[in-house]
Amino acid sequence: MTKESIELIGRTIGTILGIIIFFGPWLMIPSWIVTHSQLGDLAKEYGIRRNWLTWIPLVNAWIPGSISDAYRQTVQEKKSSRRKVLVILRILRLVLWGLFCFCVAKGYADAAAVKDQGATDSIAKLMMVYAIIDGLWFMVPALVLDIVGKVLWYMALYDVYRAFLPRRCVWYLVLSLIPAVNLITKPLLLSTCKGQQEESESNEQTDSQVPEKL
C-alpha cells in the first residue's frame, strides 16, 4: 500500500468521523429512541416482563440488566441482580448530582445576598468558591458512580448480544463502544439481534428468574 493510499484512507476516515461528530447531537435523540425500542422488543422476545420500562429514563437500565440476569441464570446457571444494581446506581447518581447543584446554587445565592448587603466582590467570589468545594463532596462520588454505571451497562449490553448472537458479541460490543459512531451502530446492531436467539438460550423465563417487583 502506497503512502498516498494510506493518506487517502486517513483523510476519508477523518472526514467520516468529523461528519458523525458534527451531527452527533442531532443523532442523539433518534438514536436513544431506536436503541430503547429495540431493547424493549428484545426483552419481550426473551420473555422479560415490563418491557415498557425501556421508555422511562431513570429506570430503563432495568431492561438490558434483566436480559443479562436471565441469560446468566438460564445459560450460565449463575445468579445475578445486575438490573437492580443498574437502577440503584442511576437513582444514587441523580441524588448526588442534585445535591451538588443545590450546593452550588445556594452558594451563588448567598454570595449575591452578601454582595447586596455591601460586601466586596472578593468576599462574594470566595463564598462561591467555598460552595463549589462543598459540592465536590457530592460531585466526586457522582462521577465515580457514572463510570461504574456505564461499565455495568455495557457489561449488560454484552450479555444481550451473547443471548442472541453469541458468535458476534465481541465485535458488536466493540462497535457499540466507539464514541459518536455508536449513535448509529448500537441501534443497528440491536435490530439485527431480533429473531436470532439461539435455541439453547431460548428457555422461557420464570417468575423466579425475573422478579415481578423492582
C-alpha positions in Angstrom: 0.0 0.0 0.0 1.5 3.3 -1.1 1.9 6.4 1.1 -0.8 8.2 -1.0 -3.3 5.4 -0.4 -2.7 5.5 3.4 -3.1 9.3 3.4 -6.4 8.9 1.4 -7.7 6.3 3.8 -6.8 8.5 6.7 -8.5 11.6 5.3 -11.6 9.5 4.4 -11.8 8.1 8.0 -11.2 11.6 9.4 -14.0 13.1 7.2 -16.4 10.4 8.2 -15.7 10.8 11.9 -15.9 14.6 11.6 -19.3 14.3 10.0 -20.5 11.9 12.7 -19.2 14.1 15.5 -20.7 17.3 13.9 -24.1 15.7 13.5 -23.8 13.7 16.8 -26.0 16.0 18.8 -28.7 15.7 16.2 -28.5 11.9 16.2 -28.7 11.5 20.0 -32.5 11.7 20.3 -33.4 9.4 17.4 -30.6 7.0 18.4 -31.9 6.9 22.0 -35.5 6.2 20.8 -34.4 3.4 18.4 -32.0 1.8 20.8 -34.5 1.6 23.6 -37.2 0.5 21.3 -35.0 -2.4 20.1 -34.1 -3.3 23.7 -37.8 -3.4 24.6 -38.6 -5.7 21.7 -35.6 -8.0 22.6 -36.7 -8.1 26.2 -40.2 -9.2 25.1 -38.7 -11.8 22.8 -36.5 -13.1 25.7 -39.5 -13.4 28.0 -38.9 -10.3 30.1 -41.9 -8.7 31.5 -42.4 -4.9 32.0 -40.5 -4.2 28.8 -42.3 -0.8 28.8 -39.8 0.4 31.4 -37.4 0.9 28.4 -39.1 4.3 27.9 -38.6 5.6 31.4 -35.1 7.2 31.5 -34.5 6.7 35.2 -35.1 3.0 35.3 -34.7 1.9 31.7 -31.4 0.2 32.6 -33.7 -2.5 34.1 -34.3 -3.9 30.6 -30.7 -4.8 29.5 -30.0 -5.7 33.1 -33.0 -8.1 33.1 -31.9 -9.8 29.9 -28.4 -10.1 31.3 -29.6 -11.6 34.5 -32.0 -14.0 32.7 -29.1 -15.1 30.3 -26.8 -15.8 33.2 -29.4 -17.7 35.1 -30.6 -19.9 32.2 -27.4 -20.4 30.2 -24.6 -20.0 32.7 -26.6 -21.0 35.8 -25.4 -18.0 37.7 -27.5 -15.8 40.0 -27.3 -12.1 39.1 -29.0 -8.9 40.1 -27.4 -6.6 37.6 -30.8 -5.0 36.8 -31.3 -3.9 40.4 -27.7 -2.6 40.7 -28.1 -0.5 37.5 -31.3 1.1 38.6 -30.0 1.8 42.1 -26.8 3.4 40.7 -28.9 5.7 38.4 -31.0 6.8 41.3 -28.0 7.5 43.5 -26.3 9.4 40.7 -29.3 11.6 40.3 -29.5 12.3 44.0 -25.8 13.2 44.2 -25.8 15.4 41.2 -28.9 17.1 42.6 -27.1 17.8 45.9 -24.1 19.2 44.0 -26.3 21.6 42.0 -28.1 22.6 45.2 -24.8 23.4 47.0 -23.6 25.5 44.1 -26.9 27.3 43.6 -27.1 28.0 47.3 -23.6 29.3 47.4 -24.3 31.7 44.4 -27.5 32.9 46.1 -25.7 33.5 49.4 -22.9 35.4 47.6 -25.4 37.6 45.8 -27.2 38.3 49.0 -23.9 39.2 50.8 -22.9 41.4 47.9 -26.2 43.3 48.1 -25.5 44.0 51.7 -22.3 45.8 50.9 -19.7 43.0 50.8 -16.8 43.3 48.4 -16.5 41.3 45.2 -13.6 39.2 46.6 -15.8 38.0 49.6 -18.6 37.1 47.3 -16.3 35.2 44.9 -14.7 33.4 47.9 -18.2 32.3 49.1 -18.9 30.9 45.6 -15.6 29.0 45.6 -16.4 27.5 49.0 -19.8 26.5 47.7 -18.2 24.7 44.8 -15.7 23.0 47.1 -18.6 21.8 49.3 -20.3 20.5 46.2 -17.2 18.4 45.4 -18.3 16.0 48.3 -21.2 15.1 46.1 -19.7 15.6 42.6 -16.7 13.2 43.0 -18.8 10.1 44.1 -21.3 11.0 41.5 -18.6 10.8 38.8 -17.4 7.5 40.2 -20.9 6.1 40.1 -21.2 7.5 36.5 -18.2 5.4 35.5 -19.3 2.3 37.4 -22.8 2.5 36.0 -21.6 2.9 32.4 -19.2 -0.1 32.8 -22.0 -2.2 34.2 -24.4 -1.1 31.5 -22.1 -2.1 28.7 -21.5 -5.4 30.5 -25.2 -6.0 30.4 -25.3 -5.0 26.7 -22.6 -7.6 26.1 -24.8 -10.2 27.7 -27.7 -9.0 25.5 -25.5 -9.6 22.4 -24.4 -13.0 23.8 -28.0 -14.1 24.4 -29.0 -13.5 20.7 -25.8 -13.6 18.6 -23.0 -15.2 20.7 -20.6 -15.6 17.8 -20.7 -11.9 17.1 -21.0 -10.5 20.6 -17.4 -9.3 21.0 -17.4 -7.4 17.7 -20.8 -6.0 18.5 -19.6 -4.7 21.8 -16.5 -3.1 20.3 -18.6 -1.3 17.7 -21.0 -0.2 20.4 -18.2 1.3 22.5 -16.8 3.7 19.8 -17.8 7.3 20.8 -20.1 9.1 18.4 -20.1 6.2 15.9 -22.2 4.1 18.4 -25.1 6.5 18.0 -25.6 4.7 14.7 -24.1 1.3 15.3 -25.8 0.5 18.6 -29.4 0.7 17.3 -28.5 -1.1 14.1 -26.7 -3.9 15.9 -29.6 -4.4 18.3 -32.0 -4.6 15.4 -30.0 -7.5 13.9 -30.5 -9.5 17.1 -34.2 -9.8 16.6 -35.3 -13.4 15.9 -31.7 -14.6 16.3 -32.0 -16.1 19.8 -30.2 -19.5 19.9 -32.4 -22.5 20.7 -30.1 -23.5 23.5 -30.7 -20.0 25.1 -34.4 -19.6 24.3 -35.8 -21.1 27.5 -38.8 -19.3 28.9 -38.1 -17.1 31.9 -40.0 -18.0 35.1 -41.2 -15.6 37.8 -38.3 -16.7 40.0 -35.8 -15.7 37.3 -37.3 -12.3 36.6 -38.9 -10.9 39.8 -42.1 -9.0 39.4 -41.1 -6.1 41.7 -38.4 -3.5 41.1 
